[in-house]
Amino acid sequence: MLLSLNHISYAFPSPKTYSSSLIGPFPKTLIFEHHTSSSSSSSRRRRHPSLRFLIRSSSADNPQTLPHSAIQRIADKLRSLGFTEETETKAQTTAGEIFIPLPNGLPKYRVGQTLDPSWSTPENPVPVPGSGRAISRYHELRREVKREREAKKGEGKVPSLAELSLPNEELRRLRTIGIAEKRKLKVGKAGVTEGIVNGIHERWRRSEVVKIVCEDLCRMNMKRTHDLLERKTGGLVVWRVGSKIVLYRGADYKYPYFFADTSSVNETSTDAVQNTDVDDEEVDEVGSVLSAMDGAAPSKPRSTDEIVRPSLVQGVGSPNRVRFQMPGEAQLTEEADQLLDGLGPRFTDWWGYDPLPVDADLLPAAVPGYRRPFRLLPYGVKPTLTNDEMTTLKRLSRPLPCHFALGRNTKHQGLAASIVKLWEKCEIAKIAVKRGVQNTNSELMAQELKWLTGGTLLSRDKEFIVLYRGKDFLPSAVSSAIEDRRKRGDMDKQWTDSITSNETPEELKDRNWSAINAKSTDEIDDTNDRKRDLSENKNLRSTDAAIKRTSIKLSVALEKKAKAEKLLSELEKSEMSKQPEIDKEGVTEEERYMLRKIGLKMKPFLLMGRRGVFDGTIENMHLHWKYRELVKIICKERSFRAVQEVARTLEAESGGILVAVEGVSKGYAIILYRGKNYTRPACLRPPTLLSKRQAMKRSLEAQRREVC
């Protein structure tokens, strides 16, 4: 801040004085205070300099003591401007004391007191503040609605098998352990395979619950995955949220895998008894199964002891490691078998998992009266599959078992009929190509099946063919009903026609039959002659029409040729070629040889296109001559005479010297020398040549003339 120094003077006022009215920061006066030598101020002079500045207003004459803090000075300034503060009687408090508001110190204003009581009427009285029960009634209604929602939610939820089998305390304990489990088993797009089942049982040997995370297709239908896990493992799903499942092994769990090798039966059986608590009855059962597998004839059980033994499932990691099939797995196999029942004989040499597919080679090659299934697309539905739909169907078809096994390439009407019958139960039909069959061609198979069934081919390779039934597929019952309805509509139409003609249905039928029988052989011959004459006349008319079309095309081509010749002549007249100069600069043979050699080695060149020589070509030549003495032009003409004409034109229009015309790999190279006394012209584009657009037009007309 700059202060005025016009009123600086020495004065001896009392210390720390200031004017009574501080009107503004300007104008201010700096006053030097000088202390005289006295006994009372001797100690003060030791601490402060002998001269001190005092701030005094130019409009004040009575100085006062200056406040110590800036806040006090600001407050004094506001009081001088007329701002007053409200003085309230407050209790004396000390520093650091916490203020606690008491009920008597809080305001007693309420929102209800703002209502005017004069509005109160007997019909609509204004309640007294604090006497209404609206808030309590609101909370009561809210609690009732919440209870109703909880009751409805409990009624709609179907309890799971774990909730029905286990008490709530045990469920809560197992869920806590499963949620806290950090090790997870991932189920991929292949689904619940034998490897997944093996991994679950291996983890159940160390822990009673397993945490499973489903990915890809399994997470799209978690209810189905839930059911498959319980059926294939024999466990209970105690918790499921999103794509995560906690699977409990059960209270009486026993490790199901054992070795089928007789040499290691004793060792594995003792280990199984020690580790997995397998009882003696199961060991005896395993021994009987092993003896049956080895070919030994077991003792025949009595009729009272006959039991149905489950089949064996091969484990993962060792060919001799097997387990008994779970009841749920047997049920799944039965469902798959029921899906293929009635489609044909089974393929016994199947190399994959159960169920056995239908042997398509044993189905009839030709079905009498077979026709493609009737299809009807719903309104507003597109017949084709989108990319996402195609991807989803392909992923769904991968874990499906094969329905048919096919070995021949053609004659698939019986297979097509079975596929149509299967499509009524399953949307996708999966066909396996037989291994070891000679000259199998999956492409021919897929093409014929697609044409016979009208389905959509999802995928095809050397081993599998997958067909989708399509969006317009109709079951046989629906298609037959639609056909019957159409026939009934035709009969109704004939009935209405007979009524309008005042004939009974019997008379109409007799009349049609008599008209059919009345045709004699002569009439049939006349009809054949008439058809032959009509075909001959038709051929004559088609020949005349072809001649007429050809003549019209010829006349149009001749007109275009005449027009092109006329336009080409006009363009040639408008292009005035420049005559070559006679007195050129002298270039010796040695110089020409060296220039030719240098020009052929040059990397930069100009490419002459279909437009030929026009003003832009000459401009590019001058731009090249600005930095180098030679310019190389590549010409794509076929004949050497045409290339020479182009070279002479370039030499005449540019004013350079033609060095050589040589054949190279890209065409013909034209090398031009700018000369020893070269000067760049003022106009780089010669006005006598055609422009770029006109040169293109000339090229098109010349091409049209050659074609015509």
DABEL-V966761 format. One record per pair of residues at least 24 apart in sequence whose C-alpha atoms are under 10 Angstrom apart, sorted by the first residue. I is the first residue (numbers start at 1). J is the second residue. Records with the same first field share a line. If there is no record, write none. Layout:
BEGIN
I = J ; J
END
This chain:
BEGIN
1 = 25
2 = 26 ; 28
3 = 27 ; 28 ; 29 ; 30
4 = 28 ; 29 ; 30
5 = 29 ; 30 ; 31
6 = 30
7 = 31 ; 58
8 = 32 ; 53
9 = 33
10 = 34 ; 51 ; 52 ; 53
11 = 35 ; 54
12 = 36
13 = 54 ; 63
14 = 63 ; 64 ; 65
15 = 52 ; 54 ; 64 ; 65 ; 66
16 = 52 ; 53 ; 54 ; 55 ; 63 ; 64 ; 65 ; 66 ; 67 ; 68
17 = 54 ; 55 ; 56 ; 62 ; 63 ; 64 ; 65 ; 66 ; 67
18 = 54 ; 55 ; 56 ; 57 ; 60 ; 61 ; 62 ; 63 ; 64 ; 65 ; 66 ; 67
19 = 55 ; 56 ; 57 ; 58 ; 59 ; 60 ; 61 ; 62 ; 63 ; 64 ; 65 ; 66
20 = 56 ; 57 ; 59 ; 60 ; 61 ; 62 ; 63 ; 64 ; 65 ; 66 ; 80
21 = 56 ; 57 ; 59 ; 60 ; 61 ; 62 ; 63 ; 64 ; 76 ; 77 ; 80 ; 81
22 = 56 ; 57 ; 58 ; 59 ; 60 ; 73 ; 74 ; 76 ; 77 ; 80 ; 81
23 = 57 ; 58 ; 59 ; 60 ; 77 ; 80 ; 81
24 = 57 ; 77
25 = 57
26 = 57 ; 58
27 = 56 ; 57 ; 58 ; 59
28 = 54 ; 55 ; 56 ; 57 ; 58 ; 59
29 = 53 ; 54 ; 55 ; 56 ; 57 ; 58
30 = 54 ; 55 ; 56 ; 57
31 = 55 ; 56
160 = 236 ; 237 ; 238 ; 239
161 = 230 ; 235 ; 236 ; 237 ; 238
162 = 235 ; 236 ; 237 ; 238 ; 239 ; 247 ; 248 ; 250
163 = 236 ; 237 ; 238 ; 239
165 = 236 ; 250
166 = 236 ; 238 ; 250 ; 251
170 = 238
171 = 238 ; 239 ; 248
172 = 238 ; 239
174 = 208 ; 209 ; 238 ; 239 ; 246 ; 247 ; 248
175 = 209 ; 237 ; 238 ; 239 ; 240 ; 246 ; 247 ; 248
176 = 239
177 = 207 ; 208 ; 209 ; 210 ; 211 ; 246
178 = 207 ; 208 ; 209 ; 210 ; 211 ; 212 ; 238 ; 239 ; 245 ; 246 ; 247 ; 248
179 = 209 ; 210 ; 211 ; 239 ; 244 ; 245 ; 246
180 = 211
181 = 207 ; 209 ; 210 ; 211 ; 246
182 = 210 ; 211
183 = 210 ; 211 ; 212
184 = 210 ; 211 ; 212 ; 213 ; 244 ; 245 ; 246
185 = 210 ; 211 ; 212 ; 213 ; 214 ; 244 ; 245
186 = 211 ; 212 ; 213 ; 214 ; 215 ; 244
187 = 212 ; 213 ; 214 ; 215 ; 216 ; 217 ; 218 ; 219 ; 225 ; 243
188 = 213 ; 214 ; 215 ; 216 ; 217 ; 218 ; 219
189 = 214 ; 215 ; 216 ; 217 ; 218 ; 219 ; 395 ; 396 ; 398 ; 399
190 = 215 ; 216 ; 217 ; 218 ; 395 ; 396 ; 398 ; 399 ; 400
191 = 215 ; 216 ; 217 ; 218 ; 219 ; 225 ; 228 ; 229 ; 396 ; 398 ; 399 ; 400
192 = 218 ; 225 ; 228 ; 229 ; 232 ; 233 ; 399
193 = 229 ; 232 ; 399
194 = 232 ; 233 ; 313 ; 314 ; 315 ; 316
195 = 315 ; 316 ; 317
196 = 229 ; 232 ; 233 ; 316
197 = 229 ; 232 ; 233 ; 315 ; 316
198 = 233 ; 256 ; 257 ; 315 ; 316 ; 317
199 = 316
200 = 229 ; 233 ; 235 ; 247 ; 249
201 = 233 ; 235 ; 249 ; 253 ; 254 ; 255 ; 256 ; 257
202 = 255 ; 257
203 = 249
204 = 235 ; 247 ; 248 ; 249 ; 250 ; 253 ; 254 ; 255
205 = 249 ; 253 ; 254 ; 255 ; 275 ; 276
207 = 248 ; 249
208 = 247 ; 248 ; 249 ; 250 ; 251 ; 253
209 = 235 ; 236 ; 237 ; 238 ; 246 ; 247 ; 248 ; 249 ; 250
210 = 237 ; 245 ; 246 ; 247 ; 248 ; 249
211 = 237 ; 239 ; 240 ; 244 ; 245 ; 246 ; 247 ; 248
212 = 240 ; 243 ; 244 ; 245 ; 246 ; 247
213 = 240 ; 242 ; 243 ; 244 ; 245 ; 246
214 = 242 ; 243 ; 244 ; 245
215 = 243 ; 244
216 = 243 ; 395
217 = 392 ; 395 ; 396 ; 399
218 = 243 ; 396
219 = 243 ; 244
227 = 328
228 = 328 ; 329 ; 332
229 = 328 ; 329
230 = 326 ; 328 ; 329
231 = 326 ; 327 ; 328 ; 329 ; 330 ; 331 ; 332
232 = 325 ; 326 ; 327 ; 328 ; 329 ; 330 ; 331 ; 332
233 = 325 ; 326 ; 327 ; 328 ; 329
234 = 326 ; 327 ; 328 ; 329
252 = 277
253 = 277 ; 278
254 = 278 ; 279
255 = 323
256 = 322 ; 323 ; 324 ; 325 ; 326
257 = 312 ; 313 ; 314 ; 315 ; 321 ; 322 ; 323 ; 324
258 = 286 ; 315 ; 320 ; 321 ; 322 ; 323 ; 324
259 = 286 ; 290 ; 314 ; 315 ; 318 ; 319 ; 320 ; 321 ; 322 ; 323
260 = 286 ; 287 ; 289 ; 290 ; 291 ; 293 ; 294 ; 314 ; 319 ; 320 ; 321 ; 322 ; 323
261 = 290 ; 291 ; 293 ; 294 ; 319 ; 320 ; 321
262 = 287 ; 290 ; 291 ; 293 ; 294 ; 320
265 = 290
285 = 309
286 = 323 ; 324
313 = 353
336 = 401 ; 403
337 = 403
339 = 403 ; 422 ; 425 ; 426
340 = 403 ; 404 ; 418 ; 421 ; 422 ; 425
341 = 422
342 = 418 ; 421 ; 422
343 = 403 ; 404 ; 414 ; 415 ; 417 ; 418 ; 419 ; 421 ; 422
344 = 404 ; 414 ; 415 ; 418
346 = 403 ; 404 ; 405
347 = 404 ; 405 ; 406 ; 434
349 = 405 ; 434
350 = 405 ; 432 ; 434 ; 435
351 = 434 ; 435
352 = 401 ; 402
353 = 401 ; 402
354 = 401 ; 402
355 = 401 ; 402 ; 403
356 = 401 ; 402 ; 403 ; 404 ; 405
357 = 401 ; 402 ; 403 ; 404 ; 405 ; 406 ; 430 ; 431 ; 432
358 = 402 ; 403 ; 404 ; 405 ; 406 ; 415 ; 418 ; 431 ; 432
359 = 403 ; 404 ; 405 ; 406 ; 407 ; 415 ; 432 ; 434
360 = 403 ; 404 ; 405 ; 406 ; 407 ; 408 ; 412 ; 414 ; 415 ; 416 ; 418 ; 431 ; 432 ; 433 ; 434
361 = 404 ; 405 ; 406 ; 407 ; 408 ; 409 ; 411 ; 412 ; 414 ; 415 ; 434
362 = 406 ; 414 ; 415
363 = 411 ; 412 ; 413 ; 414 ; 415 ; 416 ; 417 ; 418
364 = 411 ; 412 ; 413 ; 414 ; 415 ; 417
365 = 408 ; 410 ; 411 ; 412 ; 413 ; 414 ; 415 ; 416
366 = 411 ; 412 ; 413 ; 414 ; 415
367 = 411 ; 412 ; 413 ; 414 ; 415 ; 416 ; 417
368 = 413 ; 414
370 = 413 ; 414 ; 416 ; 417 ; 452
371 = 413 ; 416 ; 417 ; 452 ; 453
372 = 413 ; 416 ; 417 ; 420 ; 451 ; 452 ; 453 ; 454
373 = 416 ; 417 ; 420 ; 452 ; 453 ; 454 ; 455 ; 473 ; 474 ; 475 ; 476 ; 479
374 = 453 ; 454 ; 472 ; 473 ; 474 ; 475 ; 476 ; 478 ; 479 ; 480 ; 482 ; 483
375 = 454 ; 470 ; 471 ; 472 ; 473 ; 474 ; 475 ; 479
376 = 471 ; 472 ; 473 ; 474 ; 479 ; 482
377 = 470 ; 471 ; 472 ; 473 ; 474
378 = 471 ; 472 ; 473
381 = 471 ; 472
382 = 471 ; 472
383 = 470 ; 471 ; 472
384 = 456 ; 470 ; 471
385 = 456 ; 458 ; 470 ; 471
390 = 456 ; 457 ; 458 ; 459 ; 468
391 = 458
393 = 427 ; 428 ; 458 ; 459 ; 466 ; 467 ; 468
394 = 428 ; 458 ; 459 ; 466 ; 467 ; 468
396 = 428
397 = 427 ; 428 ; 429 ; 430 ; 458 ; 459 ; 466 ; 467 ; 468
398 = 430 ; 464 ; 466
400 = 428 ; 429 ; 430
401 = 429 ; 430 ; 431 ; 432
402 = 429 ; 430 ; 431 ; 432 ; 433 ; 464 ; 465 ; 466
403 = 428 ; 429 ; 430 ; 431 ; 432
404 = 429 ; 430 ; 431 ; 432 ; 433 ; 434 ; 464 ; 465
405 = 430 ; 431 ; 432 ; 433 ; 434 ; 435 ; 463 ; 464 ; 465
406 = 431 ; 432 ; 433 ; 434 ; 435 ; 437 ; 440 ; 442 ; 445 ; 463 ; 464 ; 465
407 = 432 ; 433 ; 434 ; 435 ; 436 ; 437 ; 438 ; 439 ; 440 ; 441 ; 442 ; 445
408 = 433 ; 434 ; 437 ; 438 ; 439 ; 440 ; 441 ; 442 ; 444 ; 445
409 = 433 ; 439 ; 440 ; 441 ; 442 ; 443 ; 444 ; 445 ; 446 ; 447 ; 448 ; 449
410 = 441 ; 444 ; 445 ; 446 ; 447 ; 448 ; 449
411 = 445 ; 448 ; 449
412 = 445 ; 448 ; 449 ; 452
413 = 448 ; 449 ; 452 ; 453
415 = 449 ; 452 ; 453
416 = 448 ; 449 ; 450 ; 451 ; 452 ; 453 ; 454
417 = 452 ; 453
418 = 453
419 = 449 ; 453 ; 455 ; 467 ; 469
420 = 452 ; 453 ; 454 ; 455 ; 469 ; 473 ; 474 ; 475 ; 476
421 = 475 ; 476
422 = 469
423 = 455 ; 467 ; 468 ; 469 ; 470 ; 473 ; 474 ; 475
424 = 469 ; 473 ; 474 ; 475 ; 476 ; 477
425 = 475
426 = 468 ; 469
427 = 467 ; 468 ; 469 ; 470 ; 471 ; 473
428 = 455 ; 456 ; 457 ; 458 ; 466 ; 467 ; 468 ; 469 ; 470
429 = 455 ; 457 ; 458 ; 465 ; 466 ; 467 ; 468 ; 469
430 = 458 ; 459 ; 464 ; 465 ; 466 ; 467 ; 468
431 = 460 ; 463 ; 464 ; 465 ; 466 ; 467
432 = 460 ; 461 ; 462 ; 463 ; 464 ; 465 ; 466
433 = 461 ; 462 ; 463 ; 464 ; 465
434 = 462 ; 463 ; 464
435 = 462 ; 463
554 = 708
556 = 708
557 = 704 ; 705 ; 707 ; 708
558 = 705 ; 708
559 = 708
560 = 701 ; 704 ; 705 ; 708
561 = 701 ; 702 ; 704 ; 705 ; 706 ; 707 ; 708
562 = 705 ; 708
563 = 701 ; 704 ; 705
564 = 698 ; 700 ; 701 ; 702 ; 703 ; 704 ; 705 ; 706 ; 708
565 = 701 ; 702 ; 704 ; 705
566 = 701
567 = 697 ; 698 ; 701 ; 702
568 = 697 ; 698 ; 699 ; 700 ; 701 ; 702 ; 705
569 = 698
570 = 698
571 = 690 ; 694 ; 695 ; 697 ; 698
572 = 689 ; 690 ; 698
574 = 688 ; 689 ; 690
575 = 614 ; 687 ; 688 ; 689 ; 690
576 = 687 ; 688 ; 689 ; 690
577 = 649 ; 652 ; 653 ; 688 ; 689
578 = 649 ; 650 ; 651 ; 652 ; 653 ; 654 ; 655 ; 686 ; 688 ; 689
579 = 648 ; 649 ; 651 ; 652 ; 653
580 = 648 ; 649 ; 650 ; 651 ; 652 ; 653 ; 654 ; 655 ; 656
581 = 651 ; 652 ; 655 ; 656
584 = 655 ; 656 ; 657 ; 675
585 = 656 ; 657 ; 675 ; 676 ; 677
586 = 657 ; 675 ; 676
587 = 657 ; 659 ; 673 ; 675 ; 676
591 = 659
592 = 657 ; 658 ; 659 ; 660 ; 673
593 = 659 ; 660
594 = 659
595 = 629 ; 630 ; 659 ; 660 ; 671 ; 672 ; 673
596 = 630 ; 632 ; 658 ; 659 ; 660 ; 661 ; 662 ; 670 ; 671 ; 672 ; 673
597 = 660 ; 671
598 = 630 ; 671
599 = 629 ; 630 ; 631 ; 632 ; 633 ; 659 ; 660 ; 669 ; 670 ; 671 ; 672 ; 673
600 = 631 ; 632 ; 660 ; 662 ; 664 ; 669 ; 670 ; 671
601 = 632
602 = 630 ; 631 ; 632 ; 671
603 = 632
604 = 631 ; 632 ; 633
605 = 630 ; 631 ; 632 ; 633 ; 634 ; 669 ; 670 ; 671
606 = 631 ; 632 ; 633 ; 634 ; 635 ; 669 ; 670
607 = 632 ; 633 ; 634 ; 635 ; 636 ; 666 ; 669
608 = 633 ; 634 ; 635 ; 636 ; 637
609 = 634 ; 635 ; 636 ; 637 ; 696
610 = 635 ; 636 ; 637 ; 695 ; 696 ; 698 ; 699 ; 700
611 = 690 ; 691 ; 692 ; 693 ; 694 ; 695 ; 696 ; 697 ; 698 ; 699 ; 700
612 = 636 ; 637 ; 646 ; 690 ; 692 ; 695 ; 696 ; 698 ; 699
613 = 646 ; 647 ; 649 ; 650 ; 653 ; 689 ; 690 ; 691 ; 692 ; 695
614 = 650 ; 653 ; 685 ; 686 ; 687 ; 688 ; 689 ; 690 ; 691 ; 692 ; 693 ; 694 ; 695 ; 696
615 = 653 ; 654 ; 684 ; 685 ; 686 ; 687 ; 688 ; 689 ; 690 ; 691 ; 692 ; 695
616 = 684 ; 685 ; 686 ; 689 ; 690 ; 691 ; 692
617 = 650 ; 653 ; 654 ; 684 ; 685 ; 686 ; 689 ; 691 ; 692
618 = 650 ; 651 ; 653 ; 654 ; 655 ; 684 ; 685 ; 686 ; 689
619 = 654 ; 683 ; 684 ; 685 ; 686
620 = 684 ; 685
621 = 650 ; 654 ; 656 ; 672 ; 674 ; 684
622 = 654 ; 655 ; 656 ; 674 ; 679 ; 680 ; 681 ; 684 ; 685
623 = 680 ; 684
624 = 674
625 = 656 ; 672 ; 673 ; 674 ; 675 ; 678 ; 679 ; 680
626 = 674 ; 678 ; 679 ; 680
628 = 673 ; 674
629 = 656 ; 672 ; 673 ; 674 ; 675 ; 676 ; 678
630 = 656 ; 657 ; 658 ; 659 ; 671 ; 672 ; 673 ; 674 ; 675
631 = 656 ; 669 ; 670 ; 671 ; 672 ; 673 ; 674
632 = 660 ; 661 ; 668 ; 669 ; 670 ; 671 ; 672 ; 673
633 = 661 ; 667 ; 668 ; 669 ; 670 ; 671 ; 672
634 = 661 ; 662 ; 663 ; 664 ; 666 ; 667 ; 668 ; 669 ; 670 ; 671
635 = 661 ; 663 ; 664 ; 666 ; 667 ; 668 ; 669 ; 670
636 = 666 ; 667 ; 668 ; 669
637 = 667 ; 668
638 = 667 ; 668
639 = 668
640 = 668
643 = 667 ; 668 ; 669 ; 670
644 = 668 ; 670
646 = 670
647 = 671 ; 672
653 = 685 ; 686 ; 688 ; 689
654 = 681 ; 684 ; 685 ; 686
655 = 681
END
